[in-house]
Amino acid sequence: MRLRLHALAFLVALAAGNALAADAVVDREQDVLYVNAWVLASAPAMACYEVLTDFEHLPEFVPGMRSSRVVSQPGEMLRVEQIGITGPALFGLTVRTTLGLSLAPPGAGREGRIDFSSLGGNLRQMHGAWQVRDDKSGCRIDYRATIEPDFSVPPLIGTLVMRLQIEGQLDAIAREIAKRQARSGRDAAEARPLQ
């Protein structure tokens, strides 16, 4: 019981101490979790989309993601195998999934979209979409997912931990977008001929 109280106190302190730009809502019906989240990033929609679809490099900047690799062959439906840790470090669970993806990059006046559905792993179901669209401050990224793990998720604390983790991951994605945008701005400035 004492360990549970310490863990709860740690999570509450973590939630109070994080000034996150991302926002997430996690609802639960029995064993199924419904996620609605969004974040703003300071780059055009296409730059945001390129970061989200940089599957092989996601573990370099997404907290909790241990590996992400494309496992489909050219010409096949895009499949990405991902392994991550969910929950606090000491209590984290390993999540393995192979996602089938459908990609639609943003274009003139239309939002970008990444639809996904779990084809295998330790989730009974996972499906949803990322949507990317231009916004007055850059781009807005929306994430919607329905997730049913093949393992037990504590009723109250599980949704809190998931919300905090998703917000942290979206914030990390927004930081990576800003970093790449700044780097591309420097690269463009360095490539300009001197007058």
C-alpha positions, 0 to 999 in steps of 0.5 A: 500500500505504501508503494502505491501511495508513493507511486501516486504521489510521484505521478501527481508531482510529475503532472503538476511539474510538466508545463506541456504544450500538448493536450490529451484526453484518455477515456476508458470503457472497460478495457478499451482506451480512447485517446484524443490529443493534439499539439501545435508545432512551429513549421508548415504542415508538410514539415510536421508530416515528414517528422511523423513519417520518419519511422526509422528515427522516431526512437531518437526523439519519442520518449518510451519508443525503443525501436521503430522500423519499416518491415514491408517491402516496396510495393506492399502495404506499409508496415512498421514494427514498433516496440515501446515502454508504457508507464513509469520507468519502474513499472513500465510495460513493453508494448509491441505492435506491427502497424499497417499504415495508409499515408496521405501527405498534406497538399494544397488546402488539404490536411495530411493524414496517417491512418494506422491499424495494429496487425499484430503484437500484444494489443488486442486492437489499436487503430486511429489516425494522425492528422496534420494541417496548417495553422496560423502558428505553423501546423496542428497535429491531431492524434486519435486512437482506440487501444485495447491492450492485451495486459491489465491497465489499472483503472484510474492511474492507467489513464493518467499515466497514458495521458501524461505519456502521450502529452510528453510524446507529442511535445517531443515531436513538436520539439523535433519539428522545431529543431529540424525547422531551425536546421533547415532555415540555417541550411537555406541561409548558408546556401544563399550566395553572398551579395 
